[in-house]
Amino acid sequence: MAMRVGVAVCVLAGWAVGVAATVACGGSIAGSAAPDATAVGTDSGEDGAGGGADATADSPSALNDSAADVPTLFPPDVADAGSDSFSCAPASSFFDGGCGDPMTDPHNCGGCGVDCDGGACDAGACTSMPAGVLATGQLGPIAIAADGTNVYWITAGASYSSKLGIKVWGAQVLACAASGCGNRPTVLVTYPPAPGLLTGGTPPSTAAIAVDATRVYWIDRESVRACAIGGCGCAPTTIVGSLWQPSAVTAAGGNVFWTEWAHGAPYTGSVSTCPTAGCGSGPTVLASGQGGPLSLTADDGHVYWADTYQDGGPIWECAPAGCDGGVQLVSNVNGSPYAIASDATNLYWANAGAGTIVQCAKTDCQGTRVLLASGRVRPSGIATDGVSVYWRDGPGDVYRCAVGGCSGSPTLVANGTMSNGEFDQPIAVDGARVYWTQQNASLDDGWIESAPK
């Protein structure tokens, strides 16, 4: 049965001051060796090569009027590296002393070097790993994908605010075998420090990740990046750069597709594509004049997207070769279609504005819509395996409904405990399990969770 992994798109707001990711480098992806934890890579794509981090560059205190603005967990000599300098460094290395947060870091639990040996760290004490949890101590996991062998996710990194803006350290792209990795996910990429809320290459407040048979793709503030599923020496390829706030990405049929947010004015968003090998002379713009396309999905012949912030929230499609601006499948979904997924036959979307989950046939979406569930609370993540549809709503609860309908009574798969008000709730599915991110009360203790389907 054909299966399309749902693309999770996240808009994360209100990150607290003085928190950091605490993922160890050195775990392994199924079927691959762990990357060299000391390697430093440079960008090999269109927007230029980067260099290594300058260990003596501007410190946090240099950006603040007083040292009191700088949380003590950040070392005073962390580099202001360029946005295209990547490494395999564990995020814990960005903390003062290089030991992460002793309250939540499973490899420095209660003190530097105290490893929980596959367990979790709770309030500075090692505990057993909760059932179904793949990783703990993650700072702001904001997007997730799965391919049946591994699970991949993005973390937002560590941040602090000052009178002159926000600075971010240690955002990462990570992977873990679907069967587990001993709470040691593999670091595919660690981003360098990036000053400013709207500058640098650090994964932004909108982020997405996708996977095909050979590579992982993700977006950051201005680029679409890629890394082999077995690792890329922490030196990702840039598929395309110089984008304006990309918000979603997916790959199918040898092509990668992405959306860009409206360029500071209404209806200037776009959907574009290029071969997964690279954009060559430039990307192909499939549709422009979009209000806010936040999610997309694709098969070998078409890409589909939801224009969340255009009036009515229309659903569109286009062939990779072009379509004269897009074919509108549904003109009005009566809400805000915040996430979209597909299988071989159908499209599915989570309508956050109306609180509904909807299905339609690709061949006649307007005339075949089926209401799978209603009365949901801000559903904003969705995925399917072609047998069932999975989504999250409310505090991050995970629900399931059979393709075609479940009599309006979806099955609760798992309870969520989202405590920080995140609107977006990433979810992914493979042949055996469903996966999601969970942000706990402490912003440096996000989890990657799973459950049998």
C-alpha positions as a Markdown table, in Angstrom:
| # | Residue | x | y | z |
|---|---|---|---|---|
| 1 | Met | 0.0 | 0.0 | 0.0 |
| 2 | Ala | 1.3 | 3.4 | -0.9 |
| 3 | Met | 2.1 | 5.6 | 2.1 |
| 4 | Arg | 2.9 | 9.2 | 2.4 |
| 5 | Val | 4.5 | 10.5 | 5.6 |
| 6 | Gly | 2.7 | 13.5 | 6.8 |
| 7 | Val | 4.8 | 16.7 | 6.8 |
| 8 | Ala | 4.6 | 18.5 | 10.2 |
| 9 | Val | 4.7 | 22.2 | 10.2 |
| 10 | Cys | 5.2 | 24.2 | 13.3 |
| 11 | Val | 4.9 | 27.8 | 14.3 |
| 12 | Leu | 6.5 | 28.2 | 17.7 |
| 13 | Ala | 6.1 | 31.3 | 19.7 |
| 14 | Gly | 7.1 | 32.7 | 23.1 |
| 15 | Trp | 10.3 | 30.7 | 23.8 |
| 16 | Ala | 11.4 | 31.3 | 27.3 |
| 17 | Val | 14.7 | 32.9 | 28.2 |
| 18 | Gly | 17.7 | 30.7 | 29.1 |
| 19 | Val | 16.9 | 27.2 | 27.9 |
| 20 | Ala | 18.9 | 24.9 | 25.7 |
| 21 | Ala | 18.7 | 21.5 | 24.0 |
| 22 | Thr | 20.5 | 18.7 | 25.7 |
| 23 | Val | 20.9 | 15.9 | 23.1 |
| 24 | Ala | 24.1 | 13.9 | 23.2 |
| 25 | Cys | 26.0 | 13.4 | 19.9 |
| 26 | Gly | 27.2 | 9.8 | 19.2 |
| 27 | Gly | 24.0 | 7.7 | 18.9 |
| 28 | Ser | 23.4 | 5.9 | 15.7 |
| 29 | Ile | 20.7 | 5.7 | 13.1 |
| 30 | Ala | 19.5 | 2.2 | 12.1 |
| 31 | Gly | 21.8 | 0.9 | 9.4 |
| 32 | Ser | 24.4 | 3.7 | 9.7 |
| 33 | Ala | 27.4 | 4.7 | 11.7 |
| 34 | Ala | 27.3 | 7.7 | 14.0 |
| 35 | Pro | 28.9 | 10.8 | 12.6 |
| 36 | Asp | 32.2 | 12.0 | 13.9 |
| 37 | Ala | 31.4 | 14.2 | 16.9 |
| 38 | Thr | 34.3 | 16.4 | 16.3 |
| 39 | Ala | 33.7 | 17.1 | 12.6 |
| 40 | Val | 32.9 | 20.5 | 11.4 |
| 41 | Gly | 31.2 | 20.8 | 7.9 |
| 42 | Thr | 30.6 | 23.7 | 5.5 |
| 43 | Asp | 27.6 | 24.3 | 3.3 |
| 44 | Ser | 28.0 | 22.9 | -0.2 |
| 45 | Gly | 25.0 | 24.5 | -1.8 |
| 46 | Glu | 24.1 | 27.6 | -3.8 |
| 47 | Asp | 24.2 | 30.2 | -1.1 |
| 48 | Gly | 27.9 | 29.9 | -0.5 |
| 49 | Ala | 30.3 | 28.0 | 1.7 |
| 50 | Gly | 30.7 | 28.6 | 5.4 |
| 51 | Gly | 33.7 | 28.4 | 7.6 |
| 52 | Gly | 34.4 | 27.1 | 11.0 |
| 53 | Ala | 33.2 | 28.9 | 14.1 |
| 54 | Asp | 35.3 | 31.6 | 15.6 |
| 55 | Ala | 35.7 | 30.7 | 19.2 |
| 56 | Thr | 36.6 | 34.2 | 20.2 |
| 57 | Ala | 33.8 | 36.0 | 18.5 |
| 58 | Asp | 31.2 | 38.2 | 20.2 |
| 59 | Ser | 30.0 | 37.0 | 23.5 |
| 60 | Pro | 26.4 | 37.2 | 24.9 |
| 61 | Ser | 27.5 | 40.1 | 27.1 |
| 62 | Ala | 28.6 | 42.0 | 24.1 |
| 63 | Leu | 25.0 | 42.2 | 22.9 |
| 64 | Asn | 23.5 | 43.3 | 26.2 |
| 65 | Asp | 23.6 | 46.5 | 28.1 |
| 66 | Ser | 24.4 | 44.6 | 31.3 |
| 67 | Ala | 25.6 | 41.1 | 32.1 |
| 68 | Ala | 22.5 | 40.6 | 34.1 |
| 69 | Asp | 20.6 | 40.1 | 30.9 |
| 70 | Val | 22.6 | 36.9 | 30.1 |
| 71 | Pro | 21.5 | 33.6 | 31.7 |
| 72 | Thr | 24.4 | 32.0 | 33.5 |
| 73 | Leu | 23.9 | 28.7 | 31.6 |
| 74 | Phe | 25.5 | 30.2 | 28.5 |
| 75 | Pro | 29.3 | 30.5 | 28.4 |
| 76 | Pro | 30.6 | 34.0 | 27.8 |
| 77 | Asp | 32.8 | 33.0 | 24.9 |
| 78 | Val | 30.3 | 31.2 | 22.6 |
| 79 | Ala | 31.0 | 32.0 | 19.0 |
| 80 | Asp | 28.9 | 34.1 | 16.7 |
| 81 | Ala | 29.5 | 31.7 | 13.8 |
| 82 | Gly | 28.2 | 32.2 | 10.3 |
| 83 | Ser | 24.9 | 30.7 | 9.5 |
| 84 | Asp | 26.5 | 28.1 | 7.1 |
| 85 | Ser | 29.0 | 26.7 | 9.6 |
| 86 | Phe | 27.7 | 23.3 | 10.9 |
| 87 | Ser | 29.0 | 20.7 | 13.3 |
| 88 | Cys | 28.1 | 17.5 | 15.1 |
| 89 | Ala | 28.5 | 19.1 | 18.5 |
| 90 | Pro | 26.0 | 18.0 | 21.2 |
| 91 | Ala | 23.7 | 20.9 | 22.2 |
| 92 | Ser | 24.9 | 20.4 | 25.8 |
| 93 | Ser | 28.3 | 21.9 | 24.7 |
| 94 | Phe | 26.6 | 25.3 | 24.5 |
| 95 | Phe | 25.9 | 25.4 | 28.2 |
| 96 | Asp | 28.3 | 26.8 | 30.7 |
| 97 | Gly | 30.8 | 24.1 | 31.4 |
| 98 | Gly | 29.6 | 22.1 | 28.4 |
| 99 | Cys | 27.5 | 19.8 | 30.5 |
| 100 | Gly | 23.9 | 20.7 | 29.6 |
| 101 | Asp | 21.1 | 21.2 | 32.1 |
| 102 | Pro | 21.7 | 18.9 | 35.0 |
| 103 | Met | 18.0 | 18.8 | 35.7 |
| 104 | Thr | 17.0 | 17.3 | 32.4 |
| 105 | Asp | 20.1 | 16.2 | 30.4 |
| 106 | Pro | 20.2 | 12.3 | 30.5 |
| 107 | His | 24.0 | 12.4 | 29.9 |
| 108 | Asn | 24.8 | 15.0 | 32.6 |
| 109 | Cys | 22.0 | 14.2 | 35.1 |
| 110 | Gly | 22.6 | 15.9 | 38.4 |
| 111 | Gly | 26.1 | 16.7 | 37.4 |
| 112 | Cys | 28.6 | 16.8 | 34.6 |
| 113 | Gly | 29.2 | 13.4 | 33.1 |
| 114 | Val | 26.5 | 11.5 | 35.0 |
| 115 | Asp | 25.0 | 9.4 | 32.3 |
| 116 | Cys | 21.6 | 7.7 | 32.8 |
| 117 | Asp | 22.6 | 4.9 | 30.4 |
| 118 | Gly | 19.5 | 4.9 | 28.3 |
| 119 | Gly | 17.2 | 6.3 | 31.0 |
| 120 | Ala | 15.7 | 9.8 | 31.4 |
| 121 | Cys | 16.7 | 12.6 | 33.7 |
| 122 | Asp | 14.0 | 14.0 | 35.9 |
| 123 | Ala | 14.7 | 16.9 | 38.3 |
| 124 | Gly | 18.4 | 15.9 | 38.4 |
| 125 | Ala | 17.9 | 12.2 | 39.0 |
| 126 | Cys | 18.1 | 9.3 | 36.6 |
| 127 | Thr | 14.8 | 7.4 | 36.0 |
| 128 | Ser | 13.7 | 4.6 | 33.7 |
| 129 | Met | 12.8 | 5.6 | 30.2 |
| 130 | Pro | 9.0 | 5.9 | 29.8 |
| 131 | Ala | 7.4 | 3.4 | 27.5 |
| 132 | Gly | 7.4 | 4.5 | 23.9 |
| 133 | Val | 9.7 | 7.5 | 24.4 |
| 134 | Leu | 12.7 | 7.6 | 22.0 |
| 135 | Ala | 14.5 | 10.7 | 23.4 |
| 136 | Thr | 14.2 | 13.1 | 26.3 |
| 137 | Gly | 16.0 | 16.4 | 27.1 |
| 138 | Gln | 15.2 | 17.9 | 23.8 |
| 139 | Leu | 14.8 | 21.7 | 23.5 |
| 140 | Gly | 11.7 | 22.5 | 21.5 |
| 141 | Pro | 11.3 | 19.7 | 19.0 |
| 142 | Ile | 9.3 | 21.5 | 16.4 |
| 143 | Ala | 9.0 | 19.1 | 13.4 |
| 144 | Ile | 9.1 | 15.3 | 12.9 |
| 145 | Ala | 9.2 | 12.7 | 10.1 |
| 146 | Ala | 9.5 | 8.9 | 9.9 |
| 147 | Asp | 10.4 | 6.4 | 7.1 |
| 148 | Gly | 9.8 | 3.0 | 8.8 |
| 149 | Thr | 13.4 | 2.7 | 9.8 |
| 150 | Asn | 14.3 | 5.9 | 11.5 |
| 151 | Val | 12.6 | 9.0 | 13.1 |
| 152 | Tyr | 13.9 | 12.5 | 12.3 |
| 153 | Trp | 13.2 | 15.8 | 14.0 |
| 154 | Ile | 14.3 | 19.4 | 14.4 |
| 155 | Thr | 14.9 | 21.1 | 17.7 |
| 156 | Ala | 14.7 | 24.9 | 18.0 |
| 157 | Gly | 17.9 | 25.3 | 20.0 |
| 158 | Ala | 18.8 | 27.5 | 23.0 |
| 159 | Ser | 17.9 | 31.1 | 23.1 |
| 160 | Tyr | 18.1 | 34.2 | 25.3 |
| 161 | Ser | 16.7 | 37.7 | 24.9 |
| 162 | Ser | 18.4 | 41.0 | 25.3 |
| 163 | Lys | 17.6 | 44.6 | 24.8 |
| 164 | Leu | 19.0 | 44.2 | 21.2 |
| 165 | Gly | 17.2 | 41.1 | 20.2 |
| 166 | Ile | 17.4 | 37.4 | 20.5 |
| 167 | Lys | 20.3 | 35.1 | 20.1 |
| 168 | Val | 20.0 | 31.3 | 19.4 |
| 169 | Trp | 22.5 | 28.5 | 19.9 |
| 170 | Gly | 22.5 | 24.8 | 19.1 |
| 171 | Ala | 19.4 | 24.2 | 17.0 |
| 172 | Gln | 19.7 | 20.6 | 15.6 |
| 173 | Val | 18.5 | 18.1 | 13.1 |
| 174 | Leu | 18.5 | 14.6 | 14.8 |
| 175 | Ala | 17.6 | 11.0 | 14.1 |
| 176 | Cys | 16.9 | 7.9 | 16.1 |
| 177 | Ala | 16.1 | 4.3 | 15.0 |
| 178 | Ala | 12.4 | 3.7 | 15.2 |
| 179 | Ser | 13.2 | 0.7 | 17.5 |
| 180 | Gly | 15.1 | 3.0 | 19.9 |
| 181 | Cys | 18.5 | 4.5 | 20.3 |
| 182 | Gly | 19.2 | 4.3 | 24.0 |
| 183 | Asn | 18.2 | 8.0 | 24.4 |
| 184 | Arg | 21.2 | 8.9 | 22.2 |
| 185 | Pro | 19.9 | 10.3 | 19.0 |
| 186 | Thr | 22.3 | 10.9 | 16.2 |
| 187 | Val | 23.1 | 14.5 | 15.4 |
| 188 | Leu | 22.8 | 15.0 | 11.7 |
| 189 | Val | 23.5 | 18.7 | 12.0 |
| 190 | Thr | 24.1 | 21.2 | 14.8 |
| 191 | Tyr | 23.5 | 24.8 | 13.7 |
| 192 | Pro | 26.0 | 27.5 | 14.9 |
| 193 | Pro | 25.1 | 30.4 | 17.0 |
| 194 | Ala | 22.9 | 32.9 | 15.2 |
| 195 | Pro | 22.3 | 36.5 | 16.4 |
| 196 | Gly | 19.0 | 38.1 | 15.9 |
| 197 | Leu | 15.4 | 36.9 | 15.6 |
| 198 | Leu | 15.2 | 37.3 | 11.9 |
| 199 | Thr | 18.7 | 36.6 | 10.8 |
| 200 | Gly | 21.0 | 33.6 | 10.6 |
| 201 | Gly | 20.4 | 30.1 | 9.4 |
| 202 | Thr | 19.0 | 28.7 | 12.7 |
| 203 | Pro | 15.8 | 26.8 | 12.3 |
| 204 | Pro | 13.1 | 29.5 | 12.7 |
| 205 | Ser | 9.8 | 29.8 | 14.4 |
| 206 | Thr | 8.4 | 28.0 | 11.3 |
| 207 | Ala | 10.1 | 24.7 | 10.5 |
| 208 | Ala | 9.3 | 21.5 | 8.7 |
| 209 | Ile | 11.1 | 18.2 | 7.9 |
| 210 | Ala | 10.5 | 15.5 | 5.3 |
| 211 | Val | 12.2 | 12.3 | 4.2 |
| 212 | Asp | 12.4 | 10.2 | 1.0 |
| 213 | Ala | 14.2 | 6.9 | 0.3 |
| 214 | Thr | 17.7 | 8.5 | 0.5 |
| 215 | Arg | 17.7 | 11.8 | 2.2 |
| 216 | Val | 16.2 | 14.0 | 4.9 |
| 217 | Tyr | 15.0 | 17.5 | 3.9 |
| 218 | Trp | 14.3 | 20.5 | 6.1 |
| 219 | Ile | 13.9 | 24.2 | 6.0 |
| 220 | Asp | 15.5 | 26.9 | 8.0 |
| 221 | Arg | 15.1 | 30.7 | 7.9 |
| 222 | Glu | 16.2 | 31.0 | 4.3 |
| 223 | Ser | 17.1 | 27.6 | 2.8 |
| 224 | Val | 16.0 | 24.1 | 2.0 |
| 225 | Arg | 18.7 | 21.7 | 3.2 |
| 226 | Ala | 19.3 | 18.0 | 2.8 |
| 227 | Cys | 21.4 | 15.3 | 4.4 |
| 228 | Ala | 21.7 | 11.6 | 3.6 |
| 229 | Ile | 19.6 | 9.4 | 5.9 |
| 230 | Gly | 22.8 | 7.7 | 7.1 |
| 231 | Gly | 24.4 | 11.0 | 7.9 |
| 232 | Cys | 26.3 | 13.6 | 5.9 |
| 233 | Gly | 29.3 | 14.3 | 8.1 |
| 234 | Cys | 27.3 | 17.2 | 9.6 |
| 235 | Ala | 27.8 | 19.1 | 6.3 |
| 236 | Pro | 24.3 | 19.3 | 4.8 |
| 237 | Thr | 23.7 | 20.2 | 1.1 |
| 238 | Thr | 21.8 | 23.4 | 0.4 |
| 239 | Ile | 19.1 | 22.6 | -2.2 |
| 240 | Val | 18.1 | 26.3 | -2.5 |
| 241 | Gly | 18.9 | 29.4 | -0.5 |
| 242 | Ser | 17.9 | 33.1 | -0.3 |
| 243 | Leu | 14.3 | 32.2 | 0.4 |
| 244 | Trp | 11.8 | 34.3 | 2.3 |
| 245 | Gln | 10.6 | 32.5 | 5.4 |
| 246 | Pro | 10.0 | 29.0 | 4.0 |
| 247 | Ser | 7.3 | 27.3 | 6.0 |
| 248 | Ala | 6.8 | 23.7 | 4.6 |
| 249 | Val | 8.8 | 21.1 | 2.7 |
| 250 | Thr | 8.2 | 17.7 | 1.2 |
| 251 | Ala | 9.8 | 15.4 | -1.5 |
| 252 | Ala | 8.4 | 12.9 | -4.0 |
| 253 | Gly | 9.1 | 11.7 | -7.5 |
| 254 | Gly | 12.6 | 13.1 | -7.5 |
| 255 | Asn | 11.5 | 16.6 | -6.7 |
| 256 | Val | 11.5 | 18.7 | -3.5 |
| 257 | Phe | 8.7 | 21.2 | -2.9 |
| 258 | Trp | 8.5 | 24.0 | -0.5 |
| 259 | Thr | 6.3 | 27.0 | 0.4 |
| 260 | Glu | 7.3 | 30.6 | 1.3 |
| 261 | Trp | 5.4 | 32.9 | 3.5 |
| 262 | Ala | 3.9 | 36.1 | 2.2 |
| 263 | His | 6.7 | 38.7 | 1.7 |
| 264 | Gly | 5.5 | 41.3 | 4.2 |
| 265 | Ala | 2.3 | 41.9 | 2.2 |
| 266 | Pro | -1.0 | 40.0 | 1.6 |
| 267 | Tyr | -1.0 | 37.3 | -1.0 |
| 268 | Thr | 2.7 | 37.2 | -1.9 |
| 269 | Gly | 3.4 | 33.7 | -0.7 |
| 270 | Ser | 4.5 | 31.0 | -3.1 |
| 271 | Val | 5.0 | 27.3 | -3.8 |
| 272 | Ser | 8.1 | 26.2 | -5.7 |
| 273 | Thr | 10.1 | 23.1 | -6.7 |
| 274 | Cys | 13.3 | 21.8 | -8.1 |
| 275 | Pro | 14.9 | 18.4 | -8.5 |
| 276 | Thr | 16.2 | 16.8 | -5.3 |
| 277 | Ala | 19.7 | 16.9 | -6.8 |
| 278 | Gly | 19.6 | 20.7 | -6.7 |
| 279 | Cys | 18.1 | 23.7 | -8.3 |
| 280 | Gly | 20.7 | 24.3 | -11.0 |
| 281 | Ser | 19.8 | 27.6 | -12.7 |
| 282 | Gly | 17.0 | 28.2 | -10.2 |
| 283 | Pro | 13.7 | 26.8 | -8.8 |
| 284 | Thr | 10.4 | 26.6 | -10.6 |
| 285 | Val | 7.7 | 28.7 | -9.1 |
| 286 | Leu | 4.5 | 26.7 | -9.3 |
| 287 | Ala | 2.2 | 29.2 | -7.7 |
| 288 | Ser | 2.4 | 32.8 | -6.4 |
| 289 | Gly | -0.1 | 35.1 | -4.9 |
| 290 | Gln | -0.6 | 32.8 | -2.0 |
| 291 | Gly | -1.9 | 34.1 | 1.3 |
| 292 | Gly | 0.0 | 31.8 | 3.7 |
| 293 | Pro | 0.7 | 28.3 | 2.5 |
| 294 | Leu | 1.7 | 26.5 | 5.7 |
| 295 | Ser | 1.6 | 22.8 | 4.7 |
| 296 | Leu | 2.0 | 20.7 | 1.6 |
| 297 | Thr | 2.1 | 17.0 | 0.6 |
| 298 | Ala | 3.1 | 15.3 | -2.7 |
| 299 | Asp | 3.0 | 12.1 | -4.7 |
| 300 | Asp | 4.9 | 11.2 | -7.8 |
| 301 | Gly | 2.7 | 13.3 | -10.1 |
| 302 | His | 1.4 | 16.2 | -8.0 |
| 303 | Val | 2.0 | 18.5 | -5.1 |
| 304 | Tyr | -1.0 | 19.6 | -2.9 |
| 305 | Trp | -1.1 | 22.5 | -0.5 |
| 306 | Ala | -3.4 | 24.3 | 1.9 |
| 307 | Asp | -3.3 | 28.1 | 1.7 |
| 308 | Thr | -4.1 | 28.6 | 5.4 |
| 309 | Tyr | -4.5 | 32.4 | 5.4 |
| 310 | Gln | -6.2 | 33.1 | 2.1 |
| 311 | Asp | -9.9 | 33.7 | 2.4 |
| 312 | Gly | -11.7 | 30.4 | 2.8 |
| 313 | Gly | -8.5 | 28.4 | 3.1 |
| 314 | Pro | -8.5 | 26.8 | -0.4 |
| 315 | Ile | -6.8 | 23.5 | -1.2 |
| 316 | Trp | -4.6 | 23.5 | -4.4 |
| 317 | Glu | -2.7 | 21.1 | -6.6 |
| 318 | Cys | 0.0 | 21.4 | -9.3 |
| 319 | Ala | 2.2 | 19.1 | -11.4 |
| 320 | Pro | 5.9 | 19.4 | -10.8 |
| 321 | Ala | 6.4 | 20.7 | -14.4 |
| 322 | Gly | 4.0 | 23.6 | -13.8 |
| 323 | Cys | 0.3 | 24.4 | -13.8 |
| 324 | Asp | -0.2 | 28.1 | -14.6 |
| 325 | Gly | -0.4 | 29.1 | -11.0 |
| 326 | Gly | -2.1 | 26.1 | -9.5 |
| 327 | Val | -5.4 | 24.3 | -9.8 |
| 328 | Gln | -7.9 | 25.0 | -7.0 |
| 329 | Leu | -9.4 | 21.8 | -5.7 |
| 330 | Val | -11.5 | 23.3 | -2.9 |
| 331 | Ser | -12.3 | 27.0 | -2.9 |
| 332 | Asn | -13.5 | 27.2 | 0.7 |
| 333 | Val | -12.9 | 24.9 | 3.6 |
| 334 | Asn | -14.7 | 27.3 | 6.0 |
| 335 | Gly | -11.7 | 27.7 | 8.3 |
| 336 | Ser | -7.9 | 27.4 | 8.4 |
| 337 | Pro | -6.5 | 24.2 | 7.0 |
| 338 | Tyr | -3.3 | 24.1 | 9.0 |
| 339 | Ala | -1.9 | 20.7 | 8.0 |
| 340 | Ile | -2.4 | 18.4 | 5.0 |
| 341 | Ala | -1.5 | 14.8 | 4.3 |
| 342 | Ser | -2.1 | 12.3 | 1.5 |
| 343 | Asp | -2.0 | 8.7 | 0.5 |
| 344 | Ala | -2.4 | 7.1 | -3.0 |
| 345 | Thr | -6.0 | 8.1 | -3.3 |
| 346 | Asn | -7.0 | 10.8 | -0.9 |
| 347 | Leu | -6.1 | 14.1 | 0.7 |
| 348 | Tyr | -6.7 | 14.8 | 4.4 |
| 349 | Trp | -6.5 | 18.1 | 6.3 |
| 350 | Ala | -6.8 | 19.4 | 9.8 |
| 351 | Asn | -8.9 | 22.5 | 9.9 |
| 352 | Ala | -7.7 | 24.4 | 13.0 |
| 353 | Gly | -10.3 | 27.2 | 12.6 |
| 354 | Ala | -13.3 | 25.0 | 12.3 |
| 355 | Gly | -12.0 | 22.1 | 14.6 |
| 356 | Thr | -12.5 | 19.5 | 11.9 |
| 357 | Ile | -10.7 | 16.7 | 10.2 |
| 358 | Val | -11.7 | 16.3 | 6.5 |
| 359 | Gln | -11.0 | 13.8 | 3.7 |
| 360 | Cys | -11.5 | 14.0 | 0.0 |
| 361 | Ala | -10.5 | 12.1 | -3.2 |
| 362 | Lys | -7.7 | 13.6 | -5.2 |
| 363 | Thr | -9.7 | 13.2 | -8.4 |
| 364 | Asp | -12.7 | 15.2 | -7.2 |
| 365 | Cys | -11.9 | 16.9 | -3.9 |
| 366 | Gln | -14.7 | 19.4 | -4.1 |
| 367 | Gly | -17.4 | 16.8 | -4.6 |
| 368 | Thr | -16.1 | 14.0 | -2.3 |
| 369 | Arg | -15.4 | 15.6 | 1.0 |
| 370 | Val | -16.0 | 13.5 | 4.1 |
| 371 | Leu | -16.1 | 14.9 | 7.6 |
| 372 | Leu | -14.0 | 12.4 | 9.7 |
| 373 | Ala | -14.2 | 14.3 | 13.0 |
| 374 | Ser | -15.6 | 17.6 | 14.3 |
| 375 | Gly | -15.5 | 19.4 | 17.6 |
| 376 | Arg | -11.8 | 19.2 | 17.8 |
| 377 | Val | -9.7 | 21.8 | 19.6 |
| 378 | Arg | -7.2 | 23.5 | 17.2 |
| 379 | Pro | -6.1 | 20.4 | 15.3 |
| 380 | Ser | -2.9 | 21.3 | 13.6 |
| 381 | Gly | -0.9 | 18.2 | 12.8 |
| 382 | Ile | -2.0 | 15.3 | 10.6 |
| 383 | Ala | -0.5 | 12.1 | 9.0 |
| 384 | Thr | -1.8 | 9.0 | 7.3 |
| 385 | Asp | -0.7 | 5.5 | 6.4 |
| 386 | Gly | -3.5 | 4.9 | 3.9 |
| 387 | Val | -5.5 | 2.9 | 6.4 |
| 388 | Ser | -6.1 | 5.4 | 9.2 |
| 389 | Val | -5.7 | 9.1 | 9.7 |
| 390 | Tyr | -3.8 | 10.4 | 12.7 |
| 391 | Trp | -3.9 | 13.9 | 14.2 |
| 392 | Arg | -3.3 | 16.0 | 17.3 |
| 393 | Asp | -5.5 | 18.5 | 19.0 |
| 394 | Gly | -6.1 | 20.1 | 22.4 |
| 395 | Pro | -3.1 | 19.6 | 24.7 |
| 396 | Gly | -1.4 | 17.4 | 22.1 |
| 397 | Asp | -3.7 | 14.4 | 22.3 |
| 398 | Val | -3.2 | 11.9 | 19.5 |
| 399 | Tyr | -6.3 | 10.5 | 17.7 |
| 400 | Arg | -7.0 | 8.0 | 15.0 |
| 401 | Cys | -9.9 | 7.6 | 12.6 |
| 402 | Ala | -10.2 | 5.0 | 9.8 |
| 403 | Val | -9.9 | 6.3 | 6.2 |
| 404 | Gly | -13.5 | 6.8 | 5.0 |
| 405 | Gly | -14.9 | 7.5 | 8.5 |
| 406 | Cys | -15.2 | 6.4 | 12.1 |
| 407 | Ser | -18.8 | 7.4 | 12.8 |
| 408 | Gly | -17.6 | 10.7 | 14.2 |
| 409 | Ser | -15.9 | 8.9 | 17.1 |
| 410 | Pro | -12.2 | 8.9 | 16.7 |
| 411 | Thr | -10.0 | 6.7 | 18.9 |
| 412 | Leu | -7.7 | 8.3 | 21.4 |
| 413 | Val | -4.2 | 6.9 | 20.9 |
| 414 | Ala | -2.3 | 8.8 | 23.5 |
| 415 | Asn | -2.9 | 11.8 | 25.8 |
| 416 | Gly | -0.8 | 14.9 | 25.4 |
| 417 | Thr | 0.4 | 17.2 | 28.1 |
| 418 | Met | 1.4 | 20.3 | 26.1 |
| 419 | Ser | 1.9 | 22.9 | 28.8 |
| 420 | Asn | 3.4 | 25.8 | 27.0 |
| 421 | Gly | 0.5 | 26.7 | 24.6 |
| 422 | Glu | 2.0 | 25.5 | 21.4 |
| 423 | Phe | -0.4 | 25.8 | 18.5 |
| 424 | Asp | 1.3 | 23.3 | 16.3 |
| 425 | Gln | 1.7 | 19.7 | 17.2 |
| 426 | Pro | 3.9 | 17.6 | 14.9 |
| 427 | Ile | 3.0 | 14.0 | 14.1 |
| 428 | Ala | 4.3 | 11.3 | 11.8 |
| 429 | Val | 3.5 | 7.7 | 11.0 |
| 430 | Asp | 5.1 | 4.6 | 9.5 |
| 431 | Gly | 4.0 | 1.0 | 9.0 |
| 432 | Ala | 4.0 | 0.1 | 12.7 |
| 433 | Arg | 3.9 | 3.2 | 14.9 |
| 434 | Val | 2.8 | 6.8 | 15.2 |
| 435 | Tyr | 5.3 | 9.4 | 16.4 |
| 436 | Trp | 5.0 | 12.9 | 17.9 |
| 437 | Thr | 6.9 | 15.6 | 19.8 |
| 438 | Gln | 6.0 | 16.5 | 23.3 |
| 439 | Gln | 7.0 | 19.7 | 25.0 |
| 440 | Asn | 7.0 | 19.3 | 28.8 |
| 441 | Ala | 6.8 | 22.0 | 31.4 |
| 442 | Ser | 10.5 | 22.6 | 31.2 |
| 443 | Leu | 11.5 | 24.0 | 27.7 |
| 444 | Asp | 14.7 | 22.0 | 27.8 |
| 445 | Asp | 12.9 | 18.8 | 28.3 |
| 446 | Gly | 11.0 | 18.0 | 25.1 |
| 447 | Trp | 10.4 | 14.4 | 24.3 |
| 448 | Ile | 10.1 | 12.3 | 21.2 |
| 449 | Glu | 7.3 | 9.8 | 21.8 |
| 450 | Ser | 5.6 | 6.9 | 19.9 |
| 451 | Ala | 2.9 | 4.4 | 20.3 |
| 452 | Pro | 1.7 | 1.3 | 18.3 |
| 453 | Lys | -0.9 | 2.2 | 15.7 |
